[in-house]
Amino acid sequence: MKSSLIFGLIGTAAAAAISAPADGCEPETVPAVDQKKPVGEKNDGKLPWLKPGQFSANCGSSMYTDEACGTKMYCEAFDDIGNVTDRKFTSSKQCFAAHEPEPLPWREPGQFASLCGSSKFTDEDCGTEMYCKAFDNIKNVTDRKFTSSKQCFDAHEPKPKA
């Protein structure tokens, strides 16, 4: 009688010590993120934004990964319960918050670039280089999305090589 009571207590204690989530998978930790930094400022601790990999057409056939699928497709996969992911996040919102923002495209000057600066500087009309440089001169009228040219350039893809 004593032995069955002791073995019962030991079994219960052991089961409690090794309990796992209902799905049998251990939860992954989510990287700490600072969501208060403005767009374009490098966010320490955030995961980089990745473009789709070479085999992104096969993405999701076996599993969604950040490296293979690219950050956009990878994070969106967390909202569909049927998708097989690495389970690092519980939603696309959480996944996107843990990554740096998607870089803005580098733009060449638009059709009305000659008028740039006569009114408001815009990325579309002036092109990225002239637009970002405008943030360092207080006299320039911009859309105020950035506080400096450095922050603006950091928020964009790198300038393409000639």
Summary of the structure (lengths in Angstrom):
residues: 162
radius of gyration: 24.7
end to end distance: 85.0
largest distance: 94.7
contacts: 371
relative contact order: 0.12
helix: 38%
strand: 2%
